[in-house]
Amino acid sequence: MSNKAIFYGSDTGNTEAAAKQIAAKLQADIFDVASNPKDKLAEYKNLILGTSTMGIGDLQDDWASFLSDVENADLNGKAIALFGLGDADMYPDSFVDGMGEIYNTVKAKGCKIVGQVDTDGYEFDASTAVVDGKFVGLPLDEDNQSDLTNERIEVWVEKIRNEFI
């Protein structure tokens, strides 16, 4: 068993595709939160949590119910990386806010958040996923910047690989 696992929620398939790409590069196990894999959270030292942002800043539907399981899980001593998908042109005031919501849930749980990303190269107005001038994880915009996705994932995976436990 790997010491890394990805937990993702996806409505359109874009978050699932990104999760699979990241999992292949890290040799991580992968779980769709729609299947409620809450018991798996305790089995891994390094967690990658991925979501899309739906509409105006709403968390992906499956994550909306799984988030309470994450909130109740013992994350003490774990490393957590986040990634989120959003549409910066259609929703510039809530770009990847779903990732921000997950961050706000895990930040005080005794875990180490890894994989922050500079905001350079992204065009948006506001995001709850920006803290201290950086994204709390990897933002992806398959609607407007899909040509940058592979490179962004590649760079981010190398970054978190070095920050994981």
KAHUGI-V943338 format. One record per helix or strand of 3 or more residues. SS is the DSSP state (alpha for helix, beta for strand). FROM is the first residue (numbers start at 1). LEN is the number of residues. If there is no record, write none. Layout:
SS/FROM/LEN  SS/FROM/LEN
This chain:
beta/4/5  alpha/14/13  beta/29/4  alpha/33/3  alpha/38/6  beta/46/9  alpha/61/12  beta/79/7  alpha/97/10  beta/112/3  beta/138/3  alpha/146/18
